[in-house]
Amino acid sequence: MTDAQITARLALAENVAREAGALARYYFDNRAQLAIETKADPQDVFSIADRNVETLIREAVAGAFPEDGFLGEEFGLSEGASGFTWVVDPIDGTSPFIFGIPNWCVSISLLHELRTVAGVIFVPPVDELFSCRLGGGATLNGASLALSDKVTLRTGLTGLGANFRVPRETVVRFVDELMAIGGIFIRNGSGAMMLTQVAAGRLVAYYEPHMNGWDCLAGLLMVREAGGWTGPLPDGDLLAEGGPVIAAAPGAARELEEIVACSLAPA
């Protein structure tokens, strides 16, 4: 792996994220015409928009880097031979997308041998492009991101994710522990988008008991490269099975760890 290899792929990721975002925005503006389908749960929804946006990204990557692997939420894994794998959620926040709420994004992660080396998250409704590379920092529309260590769970806003794969008691206990120390929370329906808000200093932390790799790998690297902290789960495990996602600004990391631990402790 060389810097030039990552640079070329990151440039493609930024460009194709905007192209994919434009296509997704078209579907969003015409969502009344979409046929909605479900997966494992009535709340786990998708549409032709998800499939066609992923196809656009897949075709762009295959045209530029045909030996790279590709894992997308909609069409699964295509093995590669280069050591690089693209991990993509074409529309993270499909439920808000379908209901006309502008809380959704396009998330693209670049892995080399299961290690996240670059990431791009584009939020079309507000035209914000988040980009990062391992050891190279994180940016928002080209401006560098750097997190403060002054904000805590008590003084900031914490993002929370939940889904049908997680017992409701886990989420309830986390909320109870957070509010007991004076914290407040928000859930907007897009984990990838809320991770960008941590990287940008808008949220002080984010916790979701279970996320898939395509939802979070770019966002986790974004937080780390902005100077934040993320939990210890290896990228490889997230890619294979999903798992808990924990991310925070430096001043809130210990508090968040403690609250998560309390919420998971036996009753």
N, C-alpha and C positions, 0 to 999 in steps of 0.2 A: 504494500500500500504506500502510495506517495502523496504528497500534498497536491500535486497536479491532478491526480486521479480524483481526489475529493473535491477540489475546486471546480473541475469540469462538471461533476455530478451535482454539486450544490447549485451551480448556475442553471443547470437544466431543471432542477427541482423548483427553484424560484420562478422560472418562466412558466413551467407547466402547471404550477400551483395557481398562477393567475389565469391561465387558460381554462383550467378545470373549474376554477371559481366562477369564471364568466358563464360557463355552461350550466353550472349548478344554479347560478343566479337567474338564468333564463327559466329553468324549471321552477324555481322558487316563485318567480313572478307569475307563472302560469300553473301553479300547483293544483288548481281546481280540476285540471285535466288529468292529473296523475292517478293511476290505479295503485292503491296501497295494498301491500301484502304483509304477512307476519311470518316470523321465524319460530323460535321456541316458545314464545310467550306473546300474548296479545299486545303487550307494550313494546315488543321488539319488532319494529316495523322497518320496511324498506320499500323502494319503488324503482321504476326504470331510471330515475335520476341517479340513484346510487350506482347502478350497473353501468350506465353510459359515461358517467364521470370517471369511474375506475378504468373503463376501457380506454378512454382518452389518455389517461396517465400511463397505462400499460403500453399502449402503442408508441407513445413518445419515448419511453425508456427503452423498449425493444429496438426502436429505430436508431437510437444513439449509442446504446450499450447492450448489444444483443447477448452478451455472455453473463450479464447480471441476473441474479434471481429476483423474484418479485412475489411478495405476499400481500394480497389485498383482502379486505373484509368480505367482499362479494364473491370473488372467484377463486380464493385460496392461493396455494403456493405453486409457483413455477420455478423449478430448480435452476440454478445458474452454475457457471464454472469459474467465475472471476474472483470469488470470495466476497463480492458485494451483493447485498440483498436490499431491495426497496420494500418498505413496509408501509402500507397506505390505507388510510380510511378516507374514502372519497367524499363522504359527507358525515362528519362527526356531529351528532345532534340532530339525527333524522326526525325525531319526534317534534322538536320545536320547528324544524324545517317544514314538516307537513302541516302543522297547525298555524303557520304564518308568523312565527316568532323568530326574530333575526339573531338567534343564538346558535349558530352552526358554523362550521369551518371545514377546510380541506387540510388534512394532516398527512405529511410525507416524511418518513424517517429513512435514513440511509445507514445500513449496518455493514460492517466489515468483520467477517468471522464472528458474528453474533454480538459485536460491540457497536453501540450507536456512535457514529462518527459525524453525523450531520442531521439537521432537521429543518423543515419548513412548515409553518402553519399559516394559512391564508384565511382571513375572515372577510369574505366578500361584502356583507352588509355594511361594514364600516371601512372597507378598503385598507385593512391593516395586514402587512406581511411581516411575520416573525421568522427570523432565520438564525441558525446557529451552526457552529462546527466545533468539534472536540478540540479544546485548547485555544480556540479562536474567538471566544466570546459570543454574545447574542445581540441581535439588533431588532428594532422595530422600525420598519420603513427606512432602513439605513442608519438609524441613530442607535448608538450603543446603549445597552441596558446594564444597570448596576444597582443591585439591591442594597437597601439600608439595613443596618443591624439594630435600628432603634424601635421598630414596630413589633409589637407582641400580639398574642392572641386576644389579649384584653383590649388592645387599642386599635386593632385592625379587623378586617372582615375575612372570615374563613369560608372557602368553597367546599362544598360537600357533594359527593356523588353517591348514587344508590341505584340498584337494579334488581331484577327478579332473581339473580343468582345469589343474593345475599340475604340472610335472615333479617327480618325487619328489626329484631331486637338489637342487632349489632349497630344499626344506624341510630336507633332510639337512644341507646346507652351513650353513644358518642355525642349526640346532641345534648343530652342531659349533662355530661361531664363538661362540655364546652360552655354551656350556659351557666353552669355552677360557678365558673371562675369569672363570669362577666363577658364572655365572648358571644359573638353573634355569627350567623352563617347565612349562606346563599347557595342555592342550587339552580343552575340555568339550563341543564339538560345536555351540556357538551363538556365532557371532561377535558378534552384537548384544549378547548377554548379557555377553560378555567385555569389550566396550567400556564397558558400564556399570560393570564392576568396575574398569576404569582410572579412570573418572570418580569413583568412590567411594573411590579410593585403596587398593583391595584388591589389584589388580594394578598393577605399575609401568609396564607397557607391553603393547601388543598388535601383532602383525604377522600379516598374511595376504597371500600373494602375489596372490590374486585374489578379490575379492568383488563381488557385484552391489549396485546402489544401494539396493535395498529392504532389504538386510541391514545396511547400515552408515551411511547418511546421518544418522539420528537419533543413533546412538552417537557418530559423529565430532563432531557439534555438542555433544553432552553433554560430551565430553572437553574441547573448547575452552572451553566456558562454565564448566567447573569449574576452569579455569586451566591445563589441559594443552596439549600440542602435538600436532598431527597433520600428516601429510605434505602435500605441495603439490598433489596431484592435484585439479583442479577438479571441483566437484560435477556439472557438466554431462557430463563424460566418464564419470564413474562411472554416471550415470543411463543413458547410452546403451549402454555396452559393459562396464561393470565395470572393475576395475583393482586395483592393490595398495593395501592399507590399512595405515597405520602410525600409531600413536598412543602417547603416552607422557606420564608425569608430567614436570614441567619439568627435574628433575635427571637424567633418563635419556634425554632427546631426542637429544643428540649421540651418545651411545654407541649408541643404537638405529640411527640413521642410518648410522653407520660399519659396524655389523655387517650391516645389510641390504645395503649397498654391497659389502661383501666377499663376501657369499653370492651376489651376482648377477654378480660379476666373472668374466671368462672363466677357465677352469681352466688 
